[in-house]
Amino acid sequence: MSTPSFRDYLYPPDHPRVASVRGLDVRSYAEAAKDDPFAGPMIEGWKKLYPRPFAGVTSDGVVREGLFPVSEARPGEEAPTSDMVAAAEKLLALASPEQVSRLSYVVAAQEWQSWANPEFMQHDTGLRLDELDPALRDTALALVEASLSPEGYALARNLMRINGFLGDLVDLPLLMNEYSYNFALYGVPSETEPWGWQLFGHHVALNCLVAGSQLVLTPVFLGAEPDVIDAGPHKGVKVFKERIQWARGLMAALPDSLRRDAVVFEHMQDPAMPEGRMHPGDERHLAGCFQDNRVIPYEGIRVSAMPAEAVAFLDKVVDDSIAYLPSGPRAARRRDIQEHYAETWFSWIGGWQGEEAFYFRIQSPVVILELDHHTGVFLDNDAPAPFHMHTVVRTPNGNDYGRALVKQFQSL
């Protein structure tokens, strides 16, 4: 069977899906989205969730304490704090007083939770990169670069370029371009006290907090529609290919009985799903934007029941999912995740062979990793397709946005 191409699903230029919003800028589109039959109900649902005090994602509604102590990072696992502080100070020095005021929030501000991944802007938090002069924009991105691994920064920038590529494909560059993202700072840049930054927009949302030598970089949302750039200056960019291959390899390595138990629904749009299991925007995702307090029960099979070959594929998926972290914090995060493998569950929805679309979740007390293939938003596929995917990384039990660390610092 041939691999489906995203170009087979491009809307005609005069189709209402794209023609009706052509020419709108980001703020007029944000107002129009409230009355859109697709976006409007999502916005109303998220508006109810956003004001709720932060607790954290849990498996049973009870936050498990003691998982994220404040401590000095182990040798070799330190955050790149000094580089981050230097980059943040350059940004603050270059910005005007008015821009600094718009950019800056206290470290535990509610606005941390305003991030979202759709192309419409529900919350105008911080500064909009495509409204800044290039020097200030690039200085903000230099802070992102200083906080991520080289491969993590390259992935984020490639997803931003794919967003621009999609905007050009459907002639909506005012809404979707390489820099149609919001950026904000939280707290005061410091080598000892907690502070951080946030970047969010279509298919890219990063929330980073550093506290001394410790780094927390969740929630993270990274996605793409389409998953390749096949023309223009960035031709050849492709994303998530290895993670998808390794996830299929994990399923293939499971004995039949375990594979059956891992599959919680056989079909991506399964009539057996209970009401509410499918979200109009998140589809099968459970830990997306505005889900900071969601109760997500464990499903599927325990990692401790997997054969060694399957665990080896699981390790690859985990490593790829946290590869955005700098080498030191990545080593710390990997160790923490692996130390909780006895309490880790793996679940799957959909097929796993060939080019079948699928969803998976890896979940433990310290991490949630999701990948979900989606239907079209600006492409016309009404079934989930391998060229549109969303991924989510969460730190459950209260440490998204580094909140568990911030609370401990505030109590010192």
Secondary structure as UniProt FT lines:
FT   HELIX           6..9
FT   TURN            13..14
FT   HELIX           16..19
FT   TURN            20..23
FT   HELIX           26..33
FT   TURN            34..35
FT   TURN            37..38
FT   HELIX           39..49
FT   TURN            50..51
FT   TURN            75..76
FT   HELIX           81..94
FT   HELIX           97..103
FT   STRAND          104..105
FT   TURN            107..108
FT   HELIX           110..114
FT   STRAND          127..128
FT   HELIX           129..131
FT   HELIX           134..147
FT   HELIX           150..169
FT   TURN            170..171
FT   TURN            173..175
FT   TURN            178..179
FT   STRAND          181..186
FT   STRAND          195..201
FT   TURN            202..203
FT   STRAND          204..211
FT   TURN            212..213
FT   STRAND          214..224
FT   TURN            233..236
FT   HELIX           241..253
FT   HELIX           256..262
FT   STRAND          263..265
FT   TURN            268..269
FT   TURN            271..272
FT   TURN            275..276
FT   TURN            280..282
FT   TURN            289..290
FT   TURN            292..293
FT   STRAND          301..302
FT   HELIX           303..305
FT   HELIX           308..321
FT   TURN            322..324
FT   HELIX           327..339
FT   HELIX           341..343
FT   STRAND          345..350
FT   TURN            354..355
FT   STRAND          358..363
FT   STRAND          368..374
FT   STRAND          385..394
FT   TURN            396..399
FT   HELIX           400..402
FT   HELIX           403..411
//
